C-alpha cells in the first residue's frame, strides 16, 4: 500500500522542525479541527469534501495564485 505522506522527510535544523514539517503539522491540526466539526453530518462532510477538492484543483492548475490573500 502506498501512503501519500510517505514521501515527507522528517528534517530538522538545529533542533527545529524544517519549514515543510511545520506547515504540515499546522495543516493537519486545521484538518483535524474541521473534520471533527463536520463528521456528525453528511451534508457538512460533503461541503468540506467539495471545498477541499476545489482547493486541490486550484493548487494543481495554478489558479490559486490569483486568489491569494494574506492574513
DRENPA-3360 file (N, C-alpha, C; in nm, 2 decimals, always signed):
BEGIN
1 = XXXXXXXX = +0.08/-0.12/+0.00/+0.00/+0.00/+0.00/+0.09/+0.12/+0.00 ~ +0.06/+0.22/-0.09/+0.13/+0.34/-0.10/+0.06/+0.45/-0.01 ~ +0.13/+0.51/+0.07/+0.07/+0.62/+0.15/+0.12/+0.75/+0.10 ~ +0.02/+0.85/+0.09/+0.05/+0.98/+0.04/+0.17/+1.05/+0.12 ~ +0.17/+1.03/+0.25/+0.26/+1.11/+0.33/+0.40/+1.04/+0.34 ~ +0.42/+0.93/+0.27/+0.54/+0.85/+0.28/+0.66/+0.93/+0.22 ~ +0.64/+1.03/+0.14/+0.75/+1.10/+0.07/+0.79/+1.22/+0.16 ~ +0.73/+1.24/+0.27/+0.76/+1.36/+0.35/+0.88/+1.32/+0.44;
9 = XXXXXXXX = +0.99/+1.40/+0.43/+1.11/+1.38/+0.51/+1.10/+1.45/+0.64 ~ +1.14/+1.38/+0.75/+1.15/+1.45/+0.88/+1.29/+1.51/+0.89 ~ +1.30/+1.63/+0.86/+1.43/+1.70/+0.86/+1.42/+1.82/+0.96 ~ +1.52/+1.82/+1.04/+1.53/+1.93/+1.14/+1.66/+2.00/+1.13 ~ +1.66/+2.13/+1.17/+1.78/+2.21/+1.16/+1.80/+2.26/+1.30 ~ +1.91/+2.23/+1.36/+1.95/+2.28/+1.50/+1.83/+2.26/+1.59 ~ +1.77/+2.14/+1.59/+1.67/+2.11/+1.68/+1.53/+2.16/+1.65 ~ +1.52/+2.23/+1.54/+1.39/+2.28/+1.49/+1.34/+2.20/+1.38;
17 = XXXXXXXX = +1.21/+2.20/+1.36/+1.14/+2.14/+1.25/+1.18/+2.21/+1.12 ~ +1.19/+2.14/+1.02/+1.20/+2.20/+0.89/+1.07/+2.28/+0.86 ~ +1.08/+2.39/+0.78/+0.96/+2.46/+0.75/+0.85/+2.37/+0.69 ~ +0.88/+2.28/+0.61/+0.78/+2.19/+0.55/+0.71/+2.11/+0.66 ~ +0.78/+2.06/+0.76/+0.71/+1.99/+0.87/+0.63/+2.08/+0.95 ~ +0.67/+2.20/+0.97/+0.59/+2.30/+1.05/+0.46/+2.33/+0.97 ~ +0.47/+2.34/+0.84/+0.35/+2.37/+0.76/+0.26/+2.24/+0.77 ~ +0.31/+2.13/+0.75/+0.24/+2.00/+0.76/+0.17/+1.99/+0.89;
25 = XXXXXXXX = +0.24/+2.01/+1.00/+0.18/+2.00/+1.13/+0.06/+2.10/+1.15 ~ +0.08/+2.22/+1.10/-0.02/+2.32/+1.11/-0.15/+2.28/+1.03 ~ -0.13/+2.24/+0.91/-0.24/+2.20/+0.82/-0.31/+2.07/+0.88 ~ -0.24/+1.98/+0.93/-0.30/+1.86/+0.99/-0.39/+1.90/+1.11 ~ -0.34/+2.00/+1.19/-0.42/+2.05/+1.30/-0.55/+2.11/+1.25 ~ -0.54/+2.20/+1.15/-0.66/+2.26/+1.09/-0.76/+2.15/+1.04 ~ -0.70/+2.05/+0.97/-0.78/+1.95/+0.91/-0.86/+1.87/+1.02 ~ -0.79/+1.83/+1.12/-0.85/+1.76/+1.23/-0.96/+1.84/+1.29;
33 = XXXXXXXX = -0.94/+1.97/+1.31/-1.04/+2.06/+1.37/-1.17/+2.06/+1.28 ~ -1.14/+2.08/+1.15/-1.25/+2.09/+1.05/-1.33/+1.95/+1.05 ~ -1.26/+1.84/+1.04/-1.33/+1.71/+1.03/-1.40/+1.68/+1.15 ~ -1.35/+1.72/+1.27/-1.43/+1.70/+1.39/-1.56/+1.78/+1.40 ~ -1.56/+1.89/+1.33/-1.68/+1.97/+1.33/-1.79/+1.92/+1.23 ~ -1.75/+1.84/+1.13/-1.84/+1.80/+1.03/-1.88/+1.65/+1.03 ~ -1.81/+1.57/+1.10/-1.82/+1.43/+1.10/-1.96/+1.38/+1.14 ~ -2.04/+1.46/+1.21/-2.17/+1.42/+1.25/-2.28/+1.45/+1.15;
41 = XXXXXXXX = -2.24/+1.50/+1.04/-2.34/+1.54/+0.94/-2.29/+1.51/+0.79 ~ -2.38/+1.43/+0.72/-2.34/+1.40/+0.58/-2.33/+1.53/+0.50 ~ -2.42/+1.62/+0.52/-2.42/+1.75/+0.44/-2.30/+1.83/+0.47 ~ -2.26/+1.85/+0.60/-2.14/+1.92/+0.64/-2.01/+1.85/+0.59 ~ -2.01/+1.72/+0.60/-1.90/+1.64/+0.55/-1.88/+1.66/+0.40 ~ -1.99/+1.66/+0.32/-1.99/+1.68/+0.18/-1.94/+1.82/+0.14 ~ -1.99/+1.92/+0.22/-1.94/+2.06/+0.20/-1.79/+2.07/+0.21 ~ -1.74/+2.01/+0.32/-1.59/+2.02/+0.34/-1.52/+1.94/+0.23;
49 = XXXXXXXX = -1.57/+1.82/+0.19/-1.50/+1.74/+0.09/-1.50/+1.82/-0.04 ~ -1.61/+1.88/-0.08/-1.62/+1.96/-0.20/-1.52/+2.08/-0.19 ~ -1.51/+2.15/-0.08/-1.42/+2.26/-0.06/-1.28/+2.22/-0.08 ~ -1.24/+2.10/-0.02/-1.10/+2.05/-0.03/-1.07/+2.01/-0.17 ~ -1.17/+1.95/-0.24/-1.15/+1.91/-0.38/-1.13/+2.03/-0.47 ~ -1.21/+2.13/-0.45/-1.20/+2.25/-0.53/-1.06/+2.32/-0.50 ~ -1.02/+2.33/-0.38/-0.90/+2.39/-0.34/-0.78/+2.32/-0.41 ~ -0.79/+2.18/-0.40/-0.69/+2.10/-0.46/-0.67/+2.13/-0.61;
57 = XXXXXXXX = -0.79/+2.14/-0.68/-0.78/+2.17/-0.82/-0.72/+2.30/-0.85 ~ -0.75/+2.40/-0.77/-0.69/+2.53/-0.79/-0.54/+2.53/-0.76 ~ -0.49/+2.45/-0.67/-0.35/+2.44/-0.64/-0.28/+2.37/-0.76 ~ -0.34/+2.26/-0.82/-0.28/+2.19/-0.93/-0.28/+2.28/-1.05 ~ -0.39/+2.35/-1.08/-0.39/+2.43/-1.21/-0.33/+2.57/-1.19 ~ -0.29/+2.60/-1.07/-0.22/+2.73/-1.05/-0.32/+2.85/-1.03 ~ -0.45/+2.83/-1.04/-0.54/+2.94/-1.03/-0.55/+3.00/-0.89 ~ -0.49/+2.93/-0.79/-0.49/+2.98/-0.65/-0.41/+3.10/-0.64;
65 = XXXXXXX = -0.31/+3.12/-0.73/-0.23/+3.24/-0.73/-0.30/+3.37/-0.74 ~ -0.42/+3.36/-0.81/-0.50/+3.48/-0.84/-0.59/+3.51/-0.72 ~ -0.60/+3.41/-0.63/-0.69/+3.43/-0.51/-0.62/+3.45/-0.38 ~ -0.49/+3.47/-0.39/-0.41/+3.48/-0.26/-0.45/+3.60/-0.18 ~ -0.47/+3.57/-0.05/-0.49/+3.68/+0.05/-0.41/+3.64/+0.17 ~ -0.35/+3.74/+0.23/-0.26/+3.71/+0.34/-0.34/+3.77/+0.47 ~ -0.33/+3.69/+0.57/-0.39/+3.73/+0.70/-0.29/+3.78/+0.79;
% end
